Amino acid sequence: MNLLMKQIHRLKKNKKYSVDAYYKKPGKTELDYVHGNLEGWSTFSIAEIKINGDKWISSIDVAGTNITNSEILIEYTFHLRKSIVSYRMMHDFVSEHEIHFHKYDFPFIFYRMSDLNYTQFLEQEEHSFYDCFQDILCELLYSEFGKKYPLPMEVCCRLINYNRKKERKIEKVILATVYKRNNEFLLIESNGDRFYAFNYFHGRQYSGRILFRYFAEFSVEMYYRAFQSIEISELEQVMRKYLNSRKKSVSANDMKWMINRLRGIEEKEERLKNELEYRNEATKWRRFDKDRWLDESFITDNTVSAHFKDLYRKNLDYLQAISTTRDNKIIYFITIISLVVALIGLFISLWPVIKPESPNVIIRIIIYINIMTIEKQTKISSQYSTESIN
């Protein structure tokens, strides 16, 4: 949040942007923007950025919501000046927004038309279209995961001249879960490394930003559904160092990271169960399954967060076992060293008693003993002579 607010306030100096920031800029010391929210849920606006003179994008709204007691999720909403209604417009958008793909790891690849058919080209350009928005927010603002992974994305699309034929096309979408509520359709699609949510609506009224409310209300479960591939990659990076035995000792930071992930799930787990038990939102959404609609909400349980909780617990136990094994080795080594040091100390303390004296010292001792013997004999002889005379 400190890095984000610095970037937002820096845009105020550029005449290309009109910025309304709702939090002050941090100074030499960092500010505490993240406040705990164990009970209930809350959303808050961070900034509104208007882009002057851009052909496509009119503004960017920045908002946040609590995920755990120490983490928040940032949502960037891009408002377009005109709707993208054709692949030609999408192509023009991609062509006019240079992606700094050399800085980021998310995919952006230019293909020649001879390398693939027209359908594949359109699919690739559609992914590049979404990469453009991520590149813009990474260049202008800040994202912790944005420079490493494709971020989850929600797309709002208005259906023009809606009819039953278009509805059937939405129902038959492959590799996506389709939900319907009044005049809205929600398609949840996980395409490779990116999580997509497409919000199709017809008419003038629509909810908008559907996933953001799910992040606020079912924070942990929604987070792990949308950021599942990212969290798996982060976990693999931590554990890979120990699974291939490259590191012999467990890092305290890795242990702390694992404990915090586990704590974040557990602190929201009970509240999620209570919320799912008493809310009636499931009757509002219907899920399409095998040519029929079922009354089922997008989130009905905590299976995904429970799966990650189990993953973190097992890997934490593994790290603790490695740490314990290493500690036992250290204790054994210290015990041996202590024994050796004790023996050396004992030997040093006894050394003055048992050490062999030098020859000169021994000779002096022998001479001293002989002198003492002669003196004693002389004294005895003298005493004997005196007694005889008497």
C-alpha positions as CSV (number, residue, x, y, z in Angstrom):
1,M,0.0,0.0,0.0
2,N,2.9,2.4,0.7
3,L,4.4,1.7,-2.7
4,L,1.0,2.0,-4.4
5,M,0.2,5.4,-2.7
6,K,3.6,6.7,-3.7
7,Q,2.9,5.8,-7.3
8,I,-0.6,7.3,-7.2
9,H,0.7,10.6,-5.8
10,R,3.5,10.7,-8.3
11,L,0.9,10.7,-11.1
12,K,-0.4,14.0,-9.8
13,K,2.7,15.7,-11.2
14,N,1.9,14.5,-14.7
15,K,-0.6,16.7,-16.6
16,K,-1.8,13.6,-18.5
17,Y,-3.6,12.4,-15.4
18,S,-6.2,13.9,-13.0
19,V,-5.9,12.1,-9.7
20,D,-8.2,12.0,-6.7
21,A,-6.3,10.1,-4.0
22,Y,-8.2,9.2,-0.8
23,Y,-5.2,8.4,1.3
24,K,-2.2,10.6,2.0
25,K,1.2,10.0,0.6
26,P,3.7,8.2,2.9
27,G,6.7,10.2,4.0
28,K,10.1,9.0,5.1
29,T,8.4,6.4,7.4
30,E,5.8,4.0,6.1
31,L,2.2,4.4,7.1
32,D,-0.1,1.7,8.4
33,Y,-2.8,1.5,5.7
34,V,-3.9,-2.1,6.5
35,H,-6.2,-2.4,9.4
36,G,-7.4,-5.8,10.8
37,N,-11.0,-6.8,10.0
38,L,-11.7,-10.2,11.5
39,E,-15.5,-9.7,11.7
40,G,-17.7,-8.6,8.9
41,W,-16.4,-7.3,5.6
42,S,-15.6,-3.9,4.2
43,T,-14.6,-2.3,0.9
44,F,-12.9,1.1,0.5
45,S,-11.9,3.4,-2.4
46,I,-8.3,4.2,-2.8
47,A,-8.1,6.5,-5.8
48,E,-9.7,7.6,-9.0
49,I,-7.4,8.3,-11.9
50,K,-8.7,10.1,-15.1
51,I,-6.5,9.7,-18.2
52,N,-6.6,12.8,-20.4
53,G,-6.2,12.4,-24.1
54,D,-6.2,8.6,-24.3
55,K,-8.1,7.2,-27.2
56,W,-9.3,4.1,-25.4
57,I,-9.2,4.4,-21.6
58,S,-11.0,7.1,-19.8
59,S,-10.2,6.3,-16.1
60,I,-9.0,3.8,-13.6
61,D,-10.7,3.2,-10.3
62,V,-8.6,1.7,-7.4
63,A,-10.4,0.0,-4.6
64,G,-9.6,-2.5,-1.8
65,T,-11.0,-5.0,0.5
66,N,-9.7,-7.1,3.4
67,I,-8.7,-10.7,2.6
68,T,-7.1,-11.6,6.0
69,N,-6.3,-9.6,9.1
70,S,-3.0,-8.4,7.6
71,E,-3.7,-8.5,3.8
72,I,-5.9,-6.6,1.4
73,L,-6.8,-7.2,-2.2
74,I,-6.5,-4.3,-4.6
75,E,-9.0,-4.0,-7.5
76,Y,-8.2,-1.9,-10.6
77,T,-11.2,-1.1,-12.8
78,F,-10.5,0.2,-16.3
79,H,-13.3,2.3,-17.9
80,L,-13.2,2.5,-21.7
81,R,-14.3,5.5,-23.8
82,K,-15.8,3.1,-26.3
83,S,-16.8,-0.5,-26.2
84,I,-14.7,-3.2,-27.9
85,V,-17.3,-4.7,-30.2
86,S,-15.1,-6.4,-32.8
87,Y,-11.8,-8.2,-33.2
88,R,-10.6,-5.4,-35.4
89,M,-11.0,-2.9,-32.5
90,M,-9.3,-5.3,-30.2
91,H,-6.4,-5.6,-32.7
92,D,-6.1,-1.8,-32.9
93,F,-6.1,-1.5,-29.1
94,V,-3.2,-4.1,-28.8
95,S,-1.3,-2.4,-31.6
96,E,-1.5,1.0,-30.0
97,H,-0.5,-0.1,-26.5
98,E,3.1,-1.3,-26.5
99,I,3.6,-4.0,-23.9
100,H,6.8,-3.9,-21.9
101,F,6.9,-7.7,-22.0
102,H,10.6,-7.8,-21.5
103,K,10.0,-6.7,-17.9
104,Y,7.3,-9.2,-17.0
105,D,7.0,-13.0,-17.0
106,F,3.4,-13.2,-18.2
107,P,3.1,-14.2,-21.9
108,F,2.9,-11.8,-24.7
109,I,4.0,-13.4,-28.0
110,F,3.8,-12.0,-31.6
111,Y,2.9,-14.6,-34.2
112,R,3.0,-14.4,-37.9
113,M,-0.2,-15.2,-39.7
114,S,1.5,-18.1,-41.5
115,D,2.4,-19.8,-38.2
116,L,-1.2,-20.5,-37.1
117,N,-4.7,-20.3,-38.4
118,Y,-7.0,-17.4,-38.0
119,T,-8.9,-18.7,-35.0
120,Q,-5.7,-19.3,-33.0
121,F,-4.5,-15.8,-34.0
122,L,-7.7,-14.2,-32.6
123,E,-7.4,-16.2,-29.4
124,Q,-3.8,-15.2,-28.9
125,E,-4.6,-11.5,-29.6
126,E,-7.4,-11.7,-27.1
127,H,-5.0,-12.8,-24.4
128,S,-2.6,-10.0,-25.5
129,F,-5.5,-7.6,-25.1
130,Y,-5.9,-8.5,-21.4
131,D,-2.1,-8.4,-20.9
132,C,-2.2,-4.8,-22.0
133,F,-4.3,-3.8,-19.0
134,Q,-2.0,-5.6,-16.6
135,D,1.0,-4.0,-18.2
136,I,-0.6,-0.5,-17.8
137,L,-1.3,-1.0,-14.1
138,C,2.2,-2.4,-13.5
139,E,3.7,0.6,-15.3
140,L,1.6,3.3,-13.7
141,L,0.7,1.8,-10.3
142,Y,1.8,-1.2,-8.4
143,S,1.0,-4.9,-8.1
144,E,2.8,-7.4,-5.9
145,F,2.1,-10.4,-8.2
146,G,1.6,-8.3,-11.5
147,K,5.2,-8.5,-12.5
148,K,5.4,-12.3,-12.1
149,Y,2.0,-13.8,-13.0
150,P,-1.1,-13.2,-15.1
151,L,-3.5,-11.6,-12.7
152,P,-7.2,-12.7,-12.3
153,M,-9.5,-10.6,-14.5
154,E,-13.2,-9.8,-14.6
155,V,-14.6,-8.5,-17.9
156,C,-18.0,-6.8,-18.2
157,C,-19.7,-7.2,-21.6
158,R,-23.0,-5.9,-22.7
159,L,-25.1,-8.1,-25.0
160,I,-26.4,-6.0,-27.9
161,N,-29.8,-7.2,-29.4
162,Y,-30.1,-9.9,-26.8
163,N,-32.1,-13.0,-27.9
164,R,-32.5,-16.7,-27.1
165,K,-29.9,-17.6,-29.7
166,K,-27.2,-15.6,-27.9
167,E,-28.3,-17.1,-24.6
168,R,-27.8,-20.6,-26.0
169,K,-24.3,-19.7,-27.2
170,I,-23.4,-18.6,-23.7
171,E,-24.9,-21.8,-22.2
172,K,-22.8,-24.0,-24.5
173,V,-19.4,-22.3,-23.7
174,I,-16.8,-25.0,-23.3
175,L,-14.4,-25.2,-20.3
176,A,-16.4,-22.6,-18.3
177,T,-19.0,-22.7,-15.5
178,V,-22.0,-20.7,-16.5
179,Y,-24.3,-18.9,-13.9
180,K,-27.4,-16.8,-14.5
181,R,-29.2,-14.2,-12.5
182,N,-32.0,-12.1,-13.9
183,N,-30.5,-10.3,-16.9
184,E,-26.9,-11.3,-16.1
185,F,-24.6,-14.2,-17.0
186,L,-21.4,-15.0,-15.1
187,L,-18.9,-17.3,-16.9
188,I,-16.0,-18.5,-14.7
189,E,-13.1,-19.7,-16.8
190,S,-9.6,-20.8,-15.8
191,N,-7.6,-20.6,-19.0
192,G,-4.1,-21.8,-18.3
193,D,-2.5,-19.6,-15.7
194,R,-5.1,-16.9,-15.6
195,F,-8.5,-16.8,-13.9
196,Y,-11.2,-15.2,-16.0
197,A,-14.7,-14.1,-15.1
198,F,-16.9,-12.8,-17.9
199,N,-20.0,-10.8,-16.8
200,Y,-22.5,-10.6,-19.7
201,F,-25.6,-8.5,-19.2
202,H,-28.4,-7.2,-21.4
203,G,-30.6,-4.2,-20.7
204,R,-29.5,-1.1,-18.9
205,Q,-29.1,-2.4,-15.3
206,Y,-26.4,-4.8,-14.2
207,S,-24.5,-5.4,-10.9
208,G,-21.0,-4.8,-12.1
209,R,-17.9,-5.8,-10.2
210,I,-19.4,-9.1,-9.1
211,L,-16.2,-10.7,-8.0
212,F,-15.2,-7.8,-5.9
213,R,-18.2,-8.4,-3.6
214,Y,-17.3,-12.0,-3.4
215,F,-13.8,-11.1,-2.4
216,A,-15.3,-8.9,0.3
217,E,-17.9,-11.3,1.6
218,F,-16.1,-14.7,1.1
219,S,-12.6,-13.3,1.2
220,V,-10.3,-16.3,1.7
221,E,-12.3,-18.8,-0.3
222,M,-12.7,-16.4,-3.2
223,Y,-9.0,-15.5,-3.1
224,Y,-7.9,-19.0,-3.4
225,R,-10.3,-19.7,-6.2
226,A,-9.1,-16.7,-8.2
227,F,-5.4,-16.8,-7.3
228,Q,-5.1,-20.6,-7.2
229,S,-2.4,-21.0,-9.8
230,I,-0.4,-18.1,-8.3
231,E,-0.5,-19.5,-4.8
232,I,0.5,-23.0,-6.2
233,S,3.5,-21.4,-7.9
234,E,4.5,-19.5,-4.8
235,L,4.3,-22.6,-2.7
236,E,6.3,-24.6,-5.2
237,Q,9.0,-21.9,-5.1
238,V,9.3,-22.2,-1.4
239,M,9.3,-26.0,-1.2
240,R,11.5,-26.7,-4.3
241,K,14.5,-25.5,-2.3
242,Y,14.0,-28.3,0.2
243,L,12.5,-31.1,-1.9
244,N,15.6,-31.4,-4.1
245,S,17.9,-31.0,-1.0
246,R,19.6,-27.8,-2.3
247,K,19.1,-26.3,1.1
248,K,20.2,-28.2,4.2
249,S,18.6,-25.8,6.7
250,V,15.1,-24.3,6.8
251,S,14.8,-20.6,6.3
252,A,13.0,-18.8,9.1
253,N,11.3,-16.6,6.5
254,D,9.9,-19.6,4.6
255,M,8.5,-21.0,7.9
256,K,7.0,-17.7,8.7
257,W,5.4,-17.4,5.3
258,M,3.8,-20.8,5.6
259,I,2.5,-20.1,9.1
260,N,1.0,-16.8,7.9
261,R,-0.8,-18.5,5.0
262,L,-2.2,-21.1,7.3
263,R,-3.2,-18.5,9.9
264,G,-4.9,-16.4,7.2
265,I,-7.2,-19.3,6.3
266,E,-8.0,-20.4,9.8
267,E,-8.9,-16.9,11.1
268,K,-11.6,-16.6,8.4
269,E,-12.7,-20.3,8.3
270,E,-15.4,-20.2,11.0
271,R,-16.9,-17.0,9.7
272,L,-17.1,-18.4,6.2
273,K,-19.0,-21.5,7.5
274,N,-21.5,-19.3,9.4
275,E,-22.0,-17.0,6.4
276,L,-22.7,-19.9,4.0
277,E,-25.1,-21.5,6.5
278,Y,-27.3,-18.4,6.9
279,R,-27.2,-16.6,3.6
280,N,-29.9,-17.1,0.9
281,E,-27.8,-15.8,-2.0
282,A,-27.9,-19.3,-3.6
283,T,-31.5,-18.8,-4.7
284,K,-30.5,-15.8,-6.8
285,W,-28.0,-17.5,-9.0
286,R,-28.6,-20.6,-11.2
287,R,-25.8,-22.8,-12.6
288,F,-26.2,-24.4,-16.1
289,D,-25.5,-28.1,-16.0
290,K,-26.5,-30.7,-18.6
291,D,-29.1,-28.7,-20.4
292,R,-30.8,-27.5,-17.2
293,W,-30.5,-24.7,-14.7
294,L,-29.8,-25.5,-11.0
295,D,-30.2,-23.2,-8.1
296,E,-26.6,-22.9,-7.0
297,S,-24.4,-20.0,-6.1
298,F,-20.9,-19.4,-7.3
299,I,-19.5,-20.2,-3.7
300,T,-21.4,-22.9,-1.8
301,D,-18.6,-24.3,0.4
302,N,-14.9,-23.7,1.4
303,T,-13.4,-26.7,-0.5
304,V,-10.6,-24.7,-2.2
305,S,-9.4,-22.8,0.9
306,A,-9.6,-26.1,2.8
307,H,-7.5,-27.8,0.2
308,F,-4.8,-25.1,0.5
309,K,-5.1,-25.3,4.3
310,D,-4.2,-29.0,4.1
311,L,-1.4,-28.2,1.6
312,Y,0.1,-25.6,3.9
313,R,-0.2,-27.8,7.0
314,K,1.5,-30.8,5.3
315,N,4.3,-28.7,3.9
316,L,4.8,-26.9,7.2
317,D,5.0,-30.3,9.0
318,Y,7.6,-31.3,6.4
319,L,9.7,-28.2,7.0
320,Q,9.4,-28.6,10.8
321,A,10.6,-32.3,10.4
322,I,13.6,-31.1,8.4
323,S,14.3,-28.5,11.0
324,T,13.9,-31.0,13.8
325,T,16.3,-33.5,12.1
326,R,18.8,-30.7,11.6
327,D,18.4,-29.6,15.2
328,N,19.0,-33.2,16.4
329,K,22.2,-33.3,14.3
330,I,23.3,-30.0,15.7
331,I,22.6,-31.2,19.3
332,Y,24.5,-34.4,18.6
333,F,27.4,-32.5,17.2
334,I,27.4,-30.0,20.1
335,T,27.3,-32.9,22.6
336,I,30.4,-34.5,21.0
337,I,32.2,-31.1,20.9
338,S,31.2,-30.6,24.6
339,L,32.6,-34.0,25.6
340,V,35.9,-33.4,23.8
341,V,36.2,-29.9,25.4
342,A,35.4,-31.4,28.8
343,L,38.1,-34.1,28.4
344,I,40.6,-31.4,27.2
345,G,39.8,-29.3,30.3
346,L,40.2,-32.3,32.6
347,F,43.5,-33.1,31.0
348,I,44.7,-29.5,31.4
349,S,43.7,-29.4,35.0
350,L,45.6,-32.6,35.8
351,W,48.6,-31.8,33.6
352,P,50.6,-30.1,36.4
353,V,50.4,-33.3,38.4
354,I,51.2,-35.8,35.7
355,K,53.4,-33.9,33.4
356,P,57.1,-35.1,33.1
357,E,59.5,-32.6,34.6
358,S,62.5,-31.4,32.6
359,P,66.0,-33.1,33.4
360,N,67.4,-30.1,35.2
361,V,64.5,-29.9,37.5
362,I,64.7,-33.7,38.2
363,I,68.4,-33.4,38.9
364,R,67.8,-30.5,41.3
365,I,65.1,-32.5,43.1
366,I,67.4,-35.6,43.4
367,I,70.3,-33.4,44.7
368,Y,67.9,-31.8,47.2
369,I,66.7,-35.2,48.3
370,N,70.3,-36.4,48.7
371,I,71.3,-33.3,50.7
372,M,68.3,-33.8,52.9
373,T,69.3,-37.4,53.5
374,I,73.0,-36.5,54.3
375,E,71.9,-33.8,56.7
376,K,69.6,-36.2,58.4
377,Q,72.3,-38.9,58.7
378,T,74.8,-36.4,60.0
379,K,72.3,-35.2,62.6
380,I,71.6,-38.7,63.7
381,S,75.4,-39.5,63.9
382,S,76.1,-36.4,66.0
383,Q,73.3,-37.3,68.3
384,Y,74.5,-40.8,68.7
385,S,78.1,-39.7,69.5
386,T,76.9,-37.3,72.1
387,E,74.9,-40.0,73.8
388,S,77.9,-42.3,73.8
389,I,80.1,-39.7,75.5
390,N,77.5,-39.1,78.1
